[in-house]
């Protein structure tokens, strides 16, 4: 995920919690990939069978510049 506001370091917990609450998702920070590019685990709202709707809600938030699934990672 990349944010509209350039961030040099991982976003703080309050920012992540507010974004998750506003978009009805669960976000857990995993790591910094590059400058302003961060890896999170994502869960959608209860009852969602996949994360497409959750990704779209994140994309609609003005704080998010881009969000995509890392196809190489798989949940075990």
URQUIFEN-V487102 format. One record per residue. N is the residue number from 0. NEAR is the number of other C-alpha atoms within 12 Angstrom. Layout:
BEGIN
n=N near=NEAR
n=N near=NEAR
END
This chain:
BEGIN
n=0 near=36
n=1 near=29
n=2 near=28
n=3 near=18
n=4 near=18
n=5 near=18
n=6 near=22
n=7 near=16
n=8 near=18
n=9 near=26
n=10 near=31
n=11 near=14
n=12 near=13
n=13 near=13
n=14 near=20
n=15 near=29
n=16 near=18
n=17 near=19
n=18 near=28
n=19 near=29
n=20 near=19
n=21 near=22
n=22 near=27
n=23 near=26
n=24 near=30
n=25 near=25
n=26 near=31
n=27 near=23
n=28 near=24
n=29 near=16
n=30 near=17
n=31 near=18
n=32 near=18
n=33 near=15
n=34 near=18
n=35 near=23
n=36 near=27
n=37 near=31
n=38 near=26
n=39 near=27
n=40 near=26
n=41 near=32
n=42 near=25
n=43 near=25
n=44 near=22
n=45 near=13
n=46 near=12
n=47 near=15
n=48 near=11
n=49 near=16
n=50 near=24
n=51 near=19
n=52 near=21
n=53 near=32
n=54 near=31
n=55 near=21
n=56 near=25
n=57 near=35
n=58 near=23
n=59 near=19
n=60 near=23
n=61 near=16
n=62 near=25
n=63 near=30
n=64 near=22
n=65 near=23
n=66 near=28
n=67 near=24
n=68 near=22
n=69 near=15
n=70 near=7
n=71 near=7
n=72 near=11
n=73 near=9
n=74 near=10
n=75 near=3
END
